[in-house]
Amino acid sequence: MGNISRTGSHRVNVSSGEFFRQHGYTPVPGLVQWFATLRCSMSCAHCLAATELSGFDDMDLEIVFRLLDQVSDMGVGEFLLTGGEPLERRDLPEIIGYMGGKGISWSLNTARMPSVSQRRAMEANPPSFVAVSLDGPEKVHDAFRGSRGAFRGALEAIGYFSSLDGVEVCAGTTVTALNYPYLQETFHLAASSGAGRWGIHMLVPEGRASCHSDLFLSRRQLRHLIRFVARKRKYFDVEMADEIGYLGHLEPLVRDRPLSCGAGRSQCVVLPDGEVVPCTTLDRSCSAGNINRRPLAEIWEEGFSELRQWRPDGRCAGCEYSPACRGGCWLQRKSGTECFREVWHLPEALRSTAGLIVCLGATSAVPAEAQVPTFPVPVEEEEAVEAELTGNMERSITAIYVSELSGFESTEIVPDIPEDPGWRFVASFAQDTLPSDITERCRLVQTALDTECRSLSLVALLWRSLSEEMLDGEVRFDELDSSEKSVYLETMERLRQSSLLWRPEFLRNNLLPYVNRIRLESVPFFLRSKAGPRPGQMEEYTLSRDLTMERLAGVIGDDSASITREYLEIHPFAEDMELVLGSTGSGNLYLQRSRAGTLEESLEDEGVLRVSVFDRVSPGSEGAELSLAIGYELSSMDGYSDYFDALDQETGTLTDQEIEVRVFLEGGREYTYAGLINEIHAQNSIQLDKLALEWMSGTCVMSGEGTGDLRVVRITRNEAAMWPSVRRLAQMKDQEFIPGPGNTFLTAGDIRYRARLKDCDLWMF
């Protein structure tokens, strides 16, 4: 796992005032990481510490105490113990006790449960933050760590640290080609583990990982990973760590605040032999000095000048994003792997104010004399309470899905606030007491929308309550009577409107920080209030101002409402769920789409019909035949993919495969989104069920003598069309499974579980 701290793994995270703007670094490091040891009983294929450079003895305890004295005297914000495995140090209890005596705020990165003596020391002087490695389900995690029992130890550690008062616990996952197919399951493991956060890390070419190019994700897989994180952040505190660097217009979707790499600027790392490097590398050539020869304060004040005075060169010199990106993650830049622009670059995003602000880090060509906009500064106590309640609801809805997967009822789904209609609905859903009558259910959904907890995950849950029976074919929209249709359409429209109204509130804390950083002259509310700032507000405000002044080349005259609106047009709600259909040229080609009874779109306009979760489709009187391409991603099981037709000879990567299915929509019928999916499956069940089984079982779909096998690992286009097939697999009995081609190591029970997992993932859009 990439190292992660309380405030972020590598980023600038400490208030610095005018000093930072003038000098490019903080006067005191906000984070000092210490490689407590390079020893570890595990054997991870990506381990940073396991290289020819790692043959260094542990730092003597006397030197450790001297380092801690300096950290305390400097006023360092956070002291992070990492490794190797920090818990390998037998003298760790003494070190923890010394930090407690000095009042040092310390944190820990680990992969296992501490010993009895270590637990006693931690309970007396607890860390403020602990990150525990969790790399996938048990078999995957243990294989990844090269240690049987590592998974159970990690879960035990998360449970233990979560039981300590005031300790923030994060589950950390380094995503590689090995555990990439298990992201959904790992999400549910992290959400149910007791951890409060989930950190997603990428490999950097350091240590063993530098010799395992097969572990690194492809660009296509990285795009999927980013979209996955963006979806899951509506349900749990998930964040992309900094190894992927700057992400342009996608930054607000996956991070709470813009990336600004802090290597050598707000943080440093002390190695076991005392060398001080900018970030987590064992490369001593990057050292700014050794604490055995010079004090840490002096090393910090005089070192890392190249990082602090960074100027774009090479490919960065001609890149319009360089003022915001600043070369991305230093660790990646050090190895020449820093630029991921092709993963996130979207030219259309630069055509709007929102795109300019977010993509260019608030840098634009607008003249300096342009009017500085006025934006609201949100920190009212009432808003903070509402945000906390919304976060609680999102966690509770996640608990419902975790409970569905585990088969155990969660006792912590609904807090004691029954007066809120949204919470009442969540409780009814969890207890399976929703009314069966469609009209009554619609009324209950509309009442729930009056909640004070404006959560997008609640919108998805409400949508599920109206759509699940149509998805399964138990209810058809066109068979409802006129009054039932009317209330259903009214309810769906209210859901759609709520998603439009609530999503800006979800983005407010993600998108508007980018906007507010332009307005340097603004005075935050807490500076005008007699109550003063709450802990952390002043530091966050000051640093935001400093980062803006570092990046800002001009200002943009616009308002936050229009910026948010433009951004939402780029990233609509449930965009990953959209169905894309095309005409086959037969039958009546005039196909209309309607929202709330208003016809809006014709297939004749562009030859493609895009159907969102709130849409319904009405073909002409003669009906229409449409085509649907379902793309899927293949992965080699043993590395011999070069011999297959699926390999793109130019890029050296596997290309997407696809199957095309057709669906005839009857004239005079109306199809909701869920009803359309059911109809697609009904007319193509054999093909779709076969692909679903291959997908859920990891079955080989291509083979050749001596060349290995390929398997389906992900559906890349029109994934929602696979939904009924997935639900069928989730409910099938052992004797109903029909073996596919090739071999699979998964049992029928495993396949059912993976299908249930995917079903939950689709509902959590």
FIGU-912670 format. One record per residue (C-alpha): x negated, y, z negated; chain; residue in one letter; residue number from 1. Coordinates in steps of 0.05 Angstrom, whole numbers. Example, Ala and Ser with C-alpha at 12.3 -4.5 7.8 and 13.67 -1.06 7.14 Angstrom:
// residues 2
      X      Y      Z chaine residu num
   -246    -90   -156      A      A   1
   -273    -21   -143      A      S   2
//
This chain:
// residues 765
      X      Y      Z chaine residu num
      0      0      0      A      M   1
    -24     70     15      A      G   2
    -36    107    -49      A      N   3
     23    148    -72      A      I   4
     28    198   -129      A      S   5
     84    232   -166      A      R   6
     86    290   -117      A      T   7
     65    255    -52      A      G   8
      7    216    -28      A      S   9
    -37    266      7      A      H  10
      1    331     13      A      R  11
    -10    400    -16      A      V  12
     32    400    -79      A      N  13
      8    451   -129      A      V  14
     21    525   -137      A      S  15
    -38    567   -114      A      S  16
    -14    638   -102      A      G  17
    -54    686    -61      A      E  18
   -117    643    -71      A      F  19
    -91    587    -27      A      F  20
    -72    635     29      A      R  21
   -141    667     29      A      Q  22
   -184    605     19      A      H  23
   -145    546     46      A      G  24
   -148    505    -18      A      Y  25
   -121    507    -88      A      T  26
   -166    534   -144      A      P  27
   -154    469   -183      A      V  28
   -136    402   -150      A      P  29
    -64    384   -163      A      G  30
    -82    311   -156      A      L  31
   -146    274   -171      A      V  32
   -146    200   -152      A      Q  33
   -195    154   -186      A      W  34
   -215     86   -159      A      F  35
   -214     53   -228      A      A  36
   -243    -10   -197      A      T  37
   -250    -43   -130      A      L  38
   -237   -111   -159      A      R  39
   -171   -147   -145      A      C  40
   -148   -219   -152      A      S  41
   -105   -214    -89      A      M  42
   -130   -217    -17      A      S  43
    -88   -169     24      A      C  44
   -104   -168     99      A      A  45
   -101    -91     99      A      H  46
   -140    -78     34      A      C  47
   -178    -13     34      A      L  48
   -227    -35    -21      A      A  49
   -248   -100     11      A      A  50
   -304    -79     58      A      T  51
   -379    -81     61      A      E  52
   -377    -12     29      A      L  53
   -341    -37    -33      A      S  54
   -397    -72    -70      A      G  55
   -400    -22   -127      A      F  56
   -395    -36   -201      A      D  57
   -341     -5   -243      A      D  58
   -355     63   -272      A      M  59
   -383     58   -342      A      D  60
   -334     77   -397      A      L  61
   -379    135   -420      A      E  62
   -377    165   -350      A      I  63
   -302    154   -346      A      V  64
   -292    194   -410      A      F  65
   -336    249   -382      A      R  66
   -294    251   -319      A      L  67
   -231    255   -361      A      L  68
   -260    312   -401      A      D  69
   -272    350   -337      A      Q  70
   -202    334   -310      A      V  71
   -172    359   -374      A      S  72
   -214    422   -376      A      D  73
   -197    439   -304      A      M  74
   -122    431   -316      A      G  75
   -112    380   -261      A      V  76
    -37    368   -250      A      G  77
    -40    292   -241      A      E  78
    -94    239   -250      A      F  79
    -78    177   -209      A      L  80
   -109    109   -225      A      L  81
   -116     67   -163      A      T  82
   -162     14   -134      A      G  83
   -170    -46   -120      A      G  84
   -125    -64   -177      A      E  85
   -132    -16   -235      A      P  86
   -104    -67   -283      A      L  87
   -167   -110   -272      A      E  88
   -205    -64   -319      A      R  89
   -208    -95   -388      A      R  90
   -222    -28   -420      A      D  91
   -160      3   -389      A      L  92
   -125      9   -457      A      P  93
   -182     52   -483      A      E  94
   -179     96   -421      A      I  95
   -104    105   -429      A      I  96
   -113    123   -502      A      G  97
   -166    174   -484      A      Y  98
   -121    206   -431      A      M  99
    -66    209   -483      A      G 100
   -112    245   -532      A      G 101
   -130    295   -478      A      K 102
    -58    306   -457      A      G 103
    -73    286   -385      A      I 104
    -13    272   -341      A      S 105
    -32    206   -308      A      W 106
     -1    159   -258      A      S 107
    -14     89   -232      A      L 108
    -14     49   -168      A      N 109
    -10    -26   -181      A      T 110
     15    -91   -153      A      A 111
     26   -131   -216      A      R 112
     50   -134   -287      A      M 113
      4   -104   -340      A      P 114
    -24   -147   -397      A      S 115
      1   -144   -468      A      V 116
    -55    -97   -491      A      S 117
    -44    -53   -431      A      Q 118
     30    -49   -444      A      R 119
     18    -28   -516      A      R 120
    -28     28   -492      A      A 121
     22     50   -439      A      M 122
     80     50   -488      A      E 123
     39     96   -534      A      A 124
     16    141   -476      A      N 125
     62    127   -417      A      P 126
     46    147   -345      A      P 127
     89    199   -312      A      S 128
     94    158   -248      A      F 129
     80     87   -226      A      V 130
     81     59   -155      A      A 131
     87    -17   -149      A      V 132
     74    -52    -83      A      S 133
    134    -88    -54      A      L 134
    121   -113     16      A      D 135
    182   -155     32      A      G 136
    221   -215      9      A      P 137
    185   -267    -33      A      E 138
    154   -309     22      A      K 139
    132   -249     61      A      V 140
    105   -211      1      A      H 141
     65   -270    -26      A      D 142
     36   -285     43      A      A 143
     21   -211     53      A      F 144
    -15   -207    -14      A      R 145
    -48   -276     -7      A      G 146
    -24   -294    -76      A      S 147
     33   -341    -96      A      R 148
     76   -309   -149      A      G 149
     57   -238   -129      A      A 150
    129   -221   -111      A      F 151
    157   -242   -179      A      R 152
    101   -204   -213      A      G 153
    117   -141   -174      A      A 154
    191   -144   -192      A      L 155
    173   -157   -264      A      E 156
    127    -97   -264      A      A 157
    180    -52   -233      A      I 158
    229    -74   -286      A      G 159
    179    -62   -342      A      Y 160
    158      8   -319      A      F 161
    230     27   -307      A      S 162
    245     11   -380      A      S 163
    195     63   -405      A      L 164
    225    131   -421      A      D 165
    207    186   -373      A      G 166
    169    143   -324      A      V 167
    186    152   -251      A      E 168
    179     86   -213      A      V 169
    170     78   -138      A      C 170
    169     14    -97      A      A 171
    117     22    -43      A      G 172
    116    -16     23      A      T 173
     60    -15     74      A      T 174
     95    -32    139      A      V 175
     56    -77    186      A      T 176
     73   -123    243      A      A 177
     81   -179    191      A      L 178
    136   -147    148      A      N 179
    166   -100    200      A      Y 180
    222   -150    217      A      P 181
    243   -152    143      A      Y 182
    255    -77    132      A      L 183
    329    -85    118      A      Q 184
    319   -138     66      A      E 185
    262    -99     34      A      T 186
    308    -38     29      A      F 187
    358    -78    -11      A      H 188
    303   -107    -55      A      L 189
    276    -37    -70      A      A 190
    345     -9    -83      A      A 191
    362    -65   -132      A      S 192
    294    -71   -164      A      S 193
    302    -15   -215      A      G 194
    255     32   -177      A      A 195
    281    102   -166      A      G 196
    245    113   -100      A      R 197
    219     74    -41      A      W 198
    156     98     -6      A      G 199
    143     76     66      A      I 200
     70     73     85      A      H 201
     31     60    148      A      M 202
    -36     27    157      A      L 203
    -98     68    168      A      V 204
   -160     37    200      A      P 205
   -198     31    134      A      E 206
   -224    -31     98      A      G 207
   -198    -97    124      A      R 208
   -144    -63    165      A      A 209
   -199    -35    211      A      S 210
   -211   -107    234      A      C 211
   -138   -126    243      A      H 212
   -110    -86    301      A      S 213
    -53   -137    306      A      D 214
    -25   -111    240      A      L 215
    -12    -41    267      A      F 216
     58    -22    292      A      L 217
     70     -5    364      A      S 218
     96     64    383      A      R 219
    165     34    395      A      R 220
    165      2    326      A      Q 221
    144     68    295      A      L 222
    204    103    328      A      R 223
    250     50    299      A      H 224
    217     57    230      A      L 225
    229    132    230      A      I 226
    303    123    249      A      R 227
    310     69    196      A      F 228
    283    115    142      A      V 229
    329    171    165      A      A 230
    390    126    159      A      R 231
    372     97     91      A      K 232
    358    165     59      A      R 233
    433    175     55      A      K 234
    437    116      7      A      Y 235
    371    115    -32      A      F 236
    310    159    -43      A      D 237
    268    135     15      A      V 238
    211    176     43      A      E 239
    158    168     96      A      M 240
     89    175     65      A      A 241
     37    218     99      A      D 242
     -4    168    139      A      E 243
     40    179    200      A      I 244
     25    253    196      A      G 245
     69    307    225      A      Y 246
    136    286    255      A      L 247
    161    349    290      A      G 248
    237    356    293      A      H 249
    245    291    254      A      L 250
    209    318    192      A      E 251
    273    341    155      A      P 252
    305    272    167      A      L 253
    251    233    132      A      V 254
    218    281     82      A      R 255
    240    329     29      A      D 256
    190    381     50      A      R 257
    143    393    108      A      P 258
     78    354    111      A      L 259
     15    392     95      A      S 260
    -44    345     85      A      C 261
    -78    360     19      A      G 262
   -142    321     31      A      A 263
   -198    365      4      A      G 264
   -148    423     -3      A      R 265
   -105    404    -62      A      S 266
   -130    335    -79      A      Q 267
   -192    292    -80      A      C 268
   -214    221    -97      A      V 269
   -269    199   -145      A      V 270
   -301    133   -125      A      L 271
   -330     82   -175      A      P 272
   -400    107   -164      A      D 273
   -379    180   -177      A      G 274
   -377    204   -105      A      E 275
   -320    253    -91      A      V 276
   -285    245    -24      A      V 277
   -223    282      5      A      P 278
   -176    222      5      A      C 279
   -173    146     -2      A      T 280
   -235    124     36      A      T 281
   -298     88     14      A      L 282
   -339    124     67      A      D 283
   -392    160     26      A      R 284
   -411    203     85      A      S 285
   -348    244     70      A      C 286
   -371    259     -1      A      S 287
   -375    330    -26      A      A 288
   -418    310    -86      A      G 289
   -425    262   -143      A      N 290
   -398    274   -213      A      I 291
   -461    242   -242      A      N 292
   -502    300   -215      A      R 293
   -452    358   -212      A      R 294
   -388    376   -249      A      P 295
   -323    360   -214      A      L 296
   -302    433   -218      A      A 297
   -365    454   -181      A      E 298
   -357    400   -128      A      I 299
   -285    422   -117      A      W 300
   -302    496   -112      A      E 301
   -358    487    -62      A      E 302
   -340    424    -23      A      G 303
   -297    404     37      A      F 304
   -307    469     75      A      S 305
   -293    436    142      A      E 306
   -224    414    119      A      L 307
   -208    481     87      A      R 308
   -228    520    149      A      Q 309
   -197    472    199      A      W 310
   -192    497    270      A      R 311
   -158    458    326      A      P 312
   -206    425    374      A      D 313
   -204    368    423      A      G 314
   -132    350    441      A      R 315
   -107    392    382      A      C 316
   -134    455    415      A      A 317
    -83    453    471      A      G 318
    -24    430    429      A      C 319
     31    479    411      A      E 320
     46    440    348      A      Y 321
    -24    448    317      A      S 322
     -5    507    272      A      P 323
     45    462    236      A      A 324
     10    395    244      A      C 325
    -61    417    227      A      R 326
    -88    352    254      A      G 327
    -40    308    216      A      G 328
    -64    260    163      A      C 329
   -139    267    149      A      W 330
   -149    193    140      A      L 331
   -120    179    208      A      Q 332
   -158    237    239      A      R 333
   -223    210    210      A      K 334
   -212    146    251      A      S 335
   -186    182    313      A      G 336
   -115    155    304      A      T 337
    -81    218    279      A      E 338
    -36    237    337      A      C 339
     33    206    339      A      F 340
     64    260    381      A      R 341
     90    211    433      A      E 342
    131    177    378      A      V 343
    171    239    358      A      W 344
    163    290    413      A      H 345
    230    314    441      A      L 346
    223    371    491      A      P 347
    296    389    484      A      E 348
    285    404    411      A      A 349
    244    465    429      A      L 350
    302    497    466      A      R 351
    338    518    403      A      S 352
    320    562    344      A      T 353
    325    502    298      A      A 354
    277    463    341      A      G 355
    226    519    341      A      L 356
    230    528    267      A      I 357
    225    454    250      A      V 358
    180    430    305      A      C 359
    131    487    302      A      L 360
    130    495    227      A      G 361
    163    564    231      A      A 362
    115    588    284      A      T 363
    142    622    346      A      S 364
    127    674    398      A      A 365
    179    722    371      A      V 366
    148    792    363      A      P 367
    123    808    293      A      A 368
    170    868    288      A      E 369
    231    823    294      A      A 370
    282    829    238      A      Q 371
    269    781    180      A      V 372
    332    740    170      A      P 373
    367    733    103      A      T 374
    379    663     78      A      F 375
    413    639     15      A      P 376
    368    615    -41      A      V 377
    405    555    -73      A      P 378
    389    540   -145      A      V 379
    454    553   -181      A      E 380
    466    506   -239      A      E 381
    533    485   -211      A      E 382
    501    466   -145      A      E 383
    449    425   -182      A      A 384
    503    387   -219      A      V 385
    541    373   -154      A      E 386
    477    349   -121      A      A 387
    464    301   -179      A      E 388
    535    274   -175      A      L 389
    528    263   -100      A      T 390
    463    227   -112      A      G 391
    497    183   -163      A      N 392
    552    166   -113      A      M 393
    502    147    -60      A      E 394
    467    101   -109      A      R 395
    533     71   -130      A      S 396
    553     57    -58      A      I 397
    486     25    -47      A      T 398
    500    -18   -109      A      A 399
    564    -43    -75      A      I 400
    524    -69    -16      A      Y 401
    470    -98    -61      A      V 402
    525   -133   -100      A      S 403
    556   -160    -35      A      E 404
    489   -190    -16      A      L 405
    472   -219    -84      A      S 406
    541   -245   -100      A      G 407
    538   -214   -170      A      F 408
    582   -158   -193      A      E 409
    546    -94   -210      A      S 410
    565    -63   -277      A      T 411
    537      5   -258      A      E 412
    575     21   -194      A      I 413
    622     74   -220      A      V 414
    607    125   -276      A      P 415
    660    149   -323      A      D 416
    689    207   -282      A      I 417
    757    179   -259      A      P 418
    786    247   -245      A      E 419
    746    253   -181      A      D 420
    785    222   -122      A      P 421
    721    201    -86      A      G 422
    698    161   -146      A      W 423
    767    131   -154      A      R 424
    763    106    -82      A      F 425
    693     77    -93      A      V 426
    719     41   -155      A      A 427
    779     13   -116      A      S 428
    733    -11    -60      A      F 429
    685    -44   -108      A      A 430
    743    -79   -144      A      Q 431
    777    -99    -78      A      D 432
    841    -64    -98      A      T 433
    852    -20    -36      A      L 434
    923    -22     -9      A      P 435
    935    -69     50      A      S 436
    985    -22     83      A      D 437
    949     21    135      A      I 438
    990     84    119      A      T 439
    977     78     44      A      E 440
    903     66     57      A      R 441
    899    126    102      A      C 442
    931    170     49      A      R 443
    882    144     -2      A      L 444
    824    160     44      A      V 445
    850    231     55      A      Q 446
    856    240    -20      A      T 447
    785    215    -29      A      A 448
    759    269     18      A      L 449
    777    321    -35      A      D 450
    719    296    -77      A      T 451
    667    342   -107      A      E 452
    613    292    -86      A      C 453
    605    306    -12      A      R 454
    565    245      8      A      S 455
    556    220     79      A      L 456
    551    150     51      A      S 457
    622    160     25      A      L 458
    645    180     95      A      V 459
    616    114    121      A      A 460
    651     75     66      A      L 461
    718    108     80      A      L 462
    708     94    154      A      W 463
    695     21    137      A      R 464
    760     16     99      A      S 465
    799     37    161      A      L 466
    758     -2    212      A      S 467
    739    -70    185      A      E 468
    805   -104    203      A      E 469
    802    -75    273      A      M 470
    730    -98    281      A      L 471
    752   -168    263      A      D 472
    813   -165    309      A      G 473
    863   -173    253      A      E 474
    894   -105    270      A      V 475
    902    -72    338      A      R 476
    910      2    342      A      F 477
    959     -1    401      A      D 478
   1004    -48    360      A      E 479
   1014      3    304      A      L 480
   1079     40    305      A      D 481
   1081    114    321      A      S 482
   1079    138    248      A      S 483
   1021     92    232      A      E 484
    982    115    293      A      K 485
    995    187    274      A      S 486
    969    181    203      A      V 487
    910    139    227      A      Y 488
    889    191    278      A      L 489
    898    247    228      A      E 490
    855    210    177      A      T 491
    800    194    227      A      M 492
    799    267    248      A      E 493
    792    289    176      A      R 494
    735    239    168      A      L 495
    701    267    230      A      R 496
    710    338    206      A      Q 497
    683    320    137      A      S 498
    621    290    168      A      S 499
    610    355    206      A      L 500
    621    397    143      A      L 501
    583    353     95      A      W 502
    522    337    137      A      R 503
    496    408    133      A      P 504
    501    402     58      A      E 505
    460    338     62      A      F 506
    409    374    105      A      L 507
    409    436     62      A      R 508
    353    410     18      A      N 509
    317    380     77      A      N 510
    326    429    135      A      L 511
    334    496    101      A      L 512
    268    493     64      A      P 513
    236    498    133      A      Y 514
    280    558    147      A      V 515
    272    592     80      A      N 516
    197    588     86      A      R 517
    201    642    139      A      I 518
    232    692     91      A      R 519
    171    710     50      A      L 520
    201    773     23      A      E 521
    261    738     -8      A      S 522
    268    738    -84      A      V 523
    293    671   -110      A      P 524
    353    669   -154      A      F 525
    314    644   -214      A      F 526
    270    707   -212      A      L 527
    333    750   -217      A      R 528
    365    708   -271      A      S 529
    355    720   -345      A      K 530
    351    645   -354      A      A 531
    287    643   -313      A      G 532
    261    585   -271      A      P 533
    272    512   -288      A      R 534
    209    468   -290      A      P 535
    177    464   -222      A      G 536
    217    519   -188      A      Q 537
    164    573   -193      A      M 538
    110    526   -168      A      E 539
    152    503   -110      A      E 540
    171    574    -90      A      Y 541
     99    598    -94      A      T 542
     71    541    -53      A      L 543
    127    548     -2      A      S 544
    108    620      8      A      R 545
     34    603     14      A      D 546
     45    548     65      A      L 547
     89    593    106      A      T 548
     37    648    108      A      M 549
    -14    598    129      A      E 550
     29    573    187      A      R 551
     70    634    206      A      L 552
     54    671    269      A      A 553
    120    708    275      A      G 554
    191    707    250      A      V 555
    255    684    281      A      I 556
    317    728    276      A      G 557
    374    680    264      A      D 558
    416    655    207      A      D 559
    416    589    171      A      S 560
    486    569    193      A      A 561
    470    571    267      A      S 562
    404    537    256      A      I 563
    437    481    219      A      T 564
    491    476    273      A      R 565
    439    471    328      A      E 566
    400    419    290      A      Y 567
    462    376    281      A      L 568
    474    379    356      A      E 569
    406    347    365      A      I 570
    420    295    312      A      H 571
    495    279    307      A      P 572
    524    238    251      A      F 573
    519    162    262      A      A 574
    479    173    326      A      E 575
    449    104    322      A      D 576
    518     73    325      A      M 577
    537    102    392      A      E 578
    560     53    446      A      L 579
    537     69    516      A      V 580
    578     38    572      A      L 581
    575     45    648      A      G 582
    622     34    706      A      S 583
    620    -30    746      A      T 584
    655      2    805      A      G 585
    716    -42    801      A      S 586
    786    -27    778      A      G 587
    810     41    757      A      N 588
    746     81    743      A      L 589
    782    138    709      A      Y 590
    769    128    635      A      L 591
    786    178    582      A      Q 592
    761    187    512      A      R 593
    802    222    460      A      S 594
    792    252    391      A      R 595
    853    265    348      A      A 596
    898    257    409      A      G 597
    860    307    452      A      T 598
    831    278    517      A      L 599
    760    303    524      A      E 600
    718    262    572      A      E 601
    722    223    636      A      S 602
    676    169    661      A      L 603
    679    201    729      A      E 604
    639    261    704      A      D 605
    573    225    695      A      E 606
    585    150    705      A      G 607
    570    136    632      A      V 608
    616    134    572      A      L 609
    587    146    503      A      R 610
    633    124    447      A      V 611
    620    147    375      A      S 612
    650    117    312      A      V 613
    707    168    310      A      F 614
    728    159    383      A      D 615
    782    119    417      A      R 616
    784     99    490      A      V 617
    843    100    537      A      S 618
    834     70    607      A      P 619
    879     90    664      A      G 620
    944     52    678      A      S 621
    909      0    721      A      E 622
    854    -13    670      A      G 623
    779     -8    680      A      A 624
    719    -54    679      A      E 625
    656    -29    644      A      L 626
    586    -56    634      A      S 627
    545    -56    571      A      L 628
    470    -67    569      A      A 629
    445    -97    503      A      I 630
    370    -87    496      A      G 631
    327   -129    450      A      Y 632
    255   -128    427      A      E 633
    211   -190    432      A      L 634
    153   -207    388      A      S 635
     99   -260    398      A      S 636
     97   -313    344      A      M 637
     24   -330    355      A      D 638
     -9   -274    393      A      G 639
     -7   -304    464      A      Y 640
     44   -256    492      A      S 641
     -2   -234    548      A      D 642
     21   -292    591      A      Y 643
     94   -274    592      A      F 644
    133   -234    641      A      D 645
    158   -192    582      A      A 646
     89   -160    577      A      L 647
     81    -92    608      A      D 648
     15    -98    645      A      Q 649
      2    -23    643      A      E 650
     12    -11    569      A      T 651
     -6    -80    544      A      G 652
     58    -83    502      A      T 653
    122   -123    505      A      L 654
    176    -88    543      A      T 655
    248    -88    521      A      D 656
    291   -143    550      A      Q 657
    366   -137    560      A      E 658
    428   -175    575      A      I 659
    487   -143    611      A      E 660
    559   -159    593      A      V 661
    624   -134    622      A      R 662
    689   -118    591      A      V 663
    757   -104    623      A      F 664
    801    -55    585      A      L 665
    875    -63    597      A      E 666
    915     -6    624      A      G 667
    963     25    575      A      G 668
    923      2    514      A      R 669
    884     47    467      A      E 670
    819     22    436      A      Y 671
    788     50    373      A      T 672
    712     44    367      A      Y 673
    719    -19    324      A      A 674
    773    -46    370      A      G 675
    729    -35    430      A      L 676
    672    -75    398      A      I 677
    720   -131    382      A      N 678
    744   -132    455      A      E 679
    673   -134    481      A      I 680
    659   -194    437      A      H 681
    724   -230    454      A      A 682
    706   -228    529      A      Q 683
    632   -245    520      A      N 684
    629   -287    457      A      S 685
    585   -344    483      A      I 686
    531   -297    507      A      Q 687
    533   -251    447      A      L 688
    537   -307    395      A      D 689
    477   -341    427      A      K 690
    435   -277    424      A      L 691
    458   -264    352      A      A 692
    435   -334    331      A      L 693
    368   -324    363      A      E 694
    362   -256    330      A      W 695
    382   -279    260      A      M 696
    342   -343    262      A      S 697
    278   -318    295      A      G 698
    289   -371    349      A      T 699
    242   -376    408      A      C 700
    274   -349    471      A      V 701
    216   -360    518      A      M 702
    161   -412    517      A      S 703
    104   -438    558      A      G 704
     52   -491    549      A      E 705
     -8   -465    511      A      G 706
     18   -394    511      A      T 707
     60   -392    448      A      G 708
    131   -367    438      A      D 709
    170   -303    434      A      L 710
    227   -287    389      A      R 711
    280   -233    384      A      V 712
    263   -187    326      A      V 713
    308   -127    339      A      R 714
    366   -103    381      A      I 715
    344    -37    412      A      T 716
    406    -14    450      A      R 717
    480    -21    435      A      N 718
    466    -59    371      A      E 719
    537    -47    346      A      A 720
    563    -92    402      A      A 721
    531   -150    366      A      M 722
    571   -136    303      A      W 723
    627   -189    309      A      P 724
    575   -243    326      A      S 725
    534   -224    265      A      V 726
    597   -227    221      A      R 727
    613   -296    249      A      R 728
    544   -321    231      A      L 729
    551   -293    161      A      A 730
    614   -335    150      A      Q 731
    595   -400    185      A      M 732
    588   -466    148      A      K 733
    526   -509    155      A      D 734
    558   -559    202      A      Q 735
    581   -504    249      A      E 736
    511   -481    267      A      F 737
    488   -502    335      A      I 738
    412   -507    341      A      P 739
    383   -459    393      A      G 740
    323   -472    437      A      P 741
    256   -480    402      A      G 742
    244   -488    328      A      N 743
    263   -445    269      A      T 744
    238   -448    198      A      F 745
    301   -417    171      A      L 746
    357   -457    140      A      T 747
    431   -445    154      A      A 748
    433   -409     87      A      G 749
    376   -364    108      A      D 750
    411   -346    173      A      I 751
    476   -331    136      A      R 752
    439   -285     88      A      Y 753
    404   -248    144      A      R 754
    471   -240    180      A      A 755
    503   -212    117      A      R 756
    443   -166    110      A      L 757
    452   -139    180      A      K 758
    527   -132    170      A      D 759
    513    -88    108      A      C 760
    462    -48    147      A      D 761
    512    -33    203      A      L 762
    564     -9    152      A      W 763
    512     36    121      A      M 764
    505     83    180      A      F 765
//
